[in-house]
Amino acid sequence: VDLIGNELELVQDTVGKLSTKADELPHLAKEEREEIRENKGMVLSQWEELHNLLDEKKRQLAETAKFGEYLNELDSFLLWESETLTKVESRELDVGIARVDNRVKIHNDIKTEIESFESKYKNLLSTGEKHMDEQPSAPTLLGDKLKELERHWEELQEHWETRAKLLRQCRDLQLFKRDVRLAENTLNKQDHVLSEMKSPEKPPDVRIKNLQSFDKLSSLVEQKLASLKKAAEDMLEDEHYASDEIREIMEGLLRR
C-alpha cells in the first residue's frame, strides 16, 4: 500500500502537469479544446477514484491490523482466565491454622487480581461485540471466543466463592479442633482434681482447695462446652464438609 501510495504521488504530479498544459493550449481549434477538456476531466476523475480506493484500502488494512491486535489481547485474557480457574477450582486443604490462613491470603489475593481485571474484561467484551457488527468475518471467528470469555468470567466468580467457603470451613474446623483439645485438657484437670478430692489421705485444707479448684474448673468447662456446642451447631448449619466428624467429636466430648 505504501508503494502504491508513492506511485500515486508521482501520478498526481503528472496529472497536475497535464492539467496545467491543457489549460495552456488556447490556440487550438474549438473541437480540439473540447476533446482536451473532456480528457482532462476523465483523467482527474480517474485520479480521484484511484485516490479514494487507496484511502479505503488503507482504512481496511488499519481495521484488520486493529482486529488482529484485539484477537491477540483476547487470547491472552482467555489464557489468564483458564490459569486462574485452575487455581480457584483447587480442593486442596491444609491442617493447622497458620497454613490455612496462608491459603486464605493467597485466595484473597486472587480475588483482588480478578477485580483488577474486571474493566479489561468488560472492554474486551464490548469491543468484541463491535467487531462482530463491523467485521464481515468476525462472527464465525469471534463468536466462540466471546462465549468462552463470558463463561469463564462467570465461572471465576462462582468457583472463587466456592473455594472461599471451603477455606473458611477448613479454618473453622481447625479452630474447633484446637478448642476441643483445650477443653479436653481442662476436663483432664477436672478429673485429676476430682480424684484428689476423693482421697481420704489428703488433709482437710487440701481437700477444701481441691473443691474450690473443682468448682472453678467446672465453671470453665461449662463455658468451653457451651462455646464449642455453638460453634458445632453453626458449622453444621453451614453444611460443613466435615459435618459427620464434627458431630462425632462433639458427642464424644459431651459424653465425658
URQUIBEL-V440919 format. One record per helix or strand of 2 or more residues. SS is the DSSP state (helix for helix, strand for strand). FROM is the first residue (numbers start at 1). LEN is the number of residues. If there is no record, write none. Layout:
ss=SS from=FROM len=LEN
ss=SS from=FROM len=LEN
This chain:
ss=helix from=2 len=22
ss=helix from=30 len=59
ss=helix from=97 len=20
ss=helix from=118 len=17
ss=helix from=138 len=61
ss=helix from=204 len=34
ss=helix from=243 len=13
